[in-house]
């Protein structure tokens, strides 16, 4: 039947042996190096993926660290602002207390000054009244009163005038 097709048995056998030799040579020289190249390529790709995973893990760790640092910085900022606010309030309270104390001192000094000026005015008024009373007494009596005893008389008149209500 192979003769009917025009194929010779020797040729076919020769072709098959050539094919097997070709497969053997290709397997020995090309297939194993090709598999080795594929294995090497697979290894390189795996290494690159492993490196990429490591870099991603490192980036995630750094991101978590930076996020924590930002959170700490925000917390420190809030603490600094709170402390500054407390110091400002304390300074404000101290300034107000100092101002109140100073105002109290000013009022006390003013009251003392008013009391001293009042005493001075009363003393001046007493002296003036004493002088007027002596002048009036001299004119009424027509004689001169000794100046030695008139202070006692004037003081008694003023005390009596204070104790009773004078009407003008």
Secondary structure, DSSP 8 states (H G I E B T S, - for coil): -HHHHT--HHHHHHHHHHHHHHHHHIIIIIIHHHHHHHHHHHHHHHHHHHHHHHHHHHHHHHHHHHHHHHHHHHHHHHHHHHHHHHHHHHHHHHHHHHHHHHHHHHHHHHHHHHHHHHHHHHHHHHHHHHHHHHHHHHHHH-S---TTTHHHHHHHHHHHHHHS----
